[in-house]
Amino acid sequence: MIRYGIVGVGGFAGTWVRSLKRLEGEGIANLEAAVIRNPAKYPDQVAALEAAGRPVYATLDEMLAGGRRRLDVIGVPTGIPFHEPMAVQAMEAGYNVALEKPVAGTIQEVESIRRCIERTGRWCAVGYQAIYSPTIQWLRKKVLDGAFGALREVRSLILWPRALSYYERNAWAGQLRSNDRWILDGPATNATAHFINHMTYMAQASEGADFAIRSVRAELYRSKPIQTYDTSSIEIVTERGTRLYHYVTHSCVENQEPRSVFFFEKATVRWDRATDALRVEYEDGRTEEFANPDPSYVHAGYLAQVARVAAGQDPAPLCGLDEAGPQVLVINLAFESCRGILQIPAEATYTSEVGGSPLVAVRGIEDVLKAGYERGGLISDLDVPWAERTEAVSPKGYTAFPSEALGKTLQALL
């Protein structure tokens, strides 16, 4: 039984708590200890841990000190500004680490974690959970085997309505900075980061050692009363010329679960998150399908695979820094591409309501993003009146976010 100590039990960390309870029932892993800064807020979780003889700590420092010979993995299902400092602290203390996605807010923080891995000999897993799905792993194996030929293009679409209450759930939601760190919160940064990550993951499988990002062109739009963006279209081009498109908005009233289409030389593959199922349509007319037998296992699947690594059963996490880092680079370059945030004019928006909370939505945004998903290109390529064209930027020589010019622009938005 692999023993996890995690930071936090509320918010998204609650998903980890439930997943570890499931894994404990399967004899795989358990929640052995937790950092809970405000025990009075989580009396049930505290009582359950204490009844099982599992310690509750006030700080990460205390858990790292008290967990020696008791904990196998430190889990960090916290907000983005805490990922890098807590991962480094835990690895320096001799622990392996499992992070929630995204791995960090900036590429320099990703590099800091990488240097720590090299220095300490520890490993760091990242919870872009789609990677841990049997469906995505089935697809990756097919790509590695050459069954579909080279990858040419991928498009992902997500319509997730989010009302004002969504941005009130914690101190950093909808913010550009928190705790003196860039977090660049937004739908492509955080909520739908998985679907940028699994596009680059398949491009890595297709292109192998040649994989590298050549350029990013992005449009990050704001319609809501927040610091950061709520709607985006992003184009990623690899050095081999593969194009990856990501379309997402929180400023809509229609809900559409994530879907992706992968265009290969010999086949087109369609993936649907709601069922975690794939349909392959080969150029010669054949079809093939694969579905995750238990889509509800997606979060537990991440922690289970990390447990296998900790137990010496798997060689490495399915998603480490090599797999997780490109998504952070994409987001950093996306901000550079559009030189900050693009404002959608008020006359192009309207206010609806979700669960008693106001929701600012963009008129017709569902059809706009669906058109992008069908045709490719960015929002400005679709002749949308309020859209603004941006320039592609290269990662060559780019070592830290933000550039001097972008930094000045973003400071004015804080």
Secondary structure, DSSP 8 states (H G I E B T S, - for coil): -EEEEEE-SSTTHHHHHHHHHHHHHTTSEEEEEEE-S-GGG-HHHHHHHHHTT--EESSHHHHHHHTTTT-SEEEE-S-GGGHHHHHHHHHHTT-EEEEESSS-SSHHHHHHHHHHHHHH---EEEE-GGGGSHHHHHHHHHHHHTSS-SEEEEEEEEE----GGGGGSSSSTT-SEETTEE---STTTTTTHHHHHHHHHHHHHHHGGG--EEEEEEEEEE-SSSSS-SEEEEEEEETT--EEEEEEESS-SS-EEEEEEEEESSEEEEEETTTTEEEEEETTS-EEEEE-S-GGGHHHHHHHHHHHHHTTSSSS-SS-HHHHHHHHHHHHHHHHHHTS-EE--GGGEEEEEETTEEEEEETTHHHHHHHHHHH-S-GGGGT-TT------B--TT--SSS-HHHHHHHHHH-
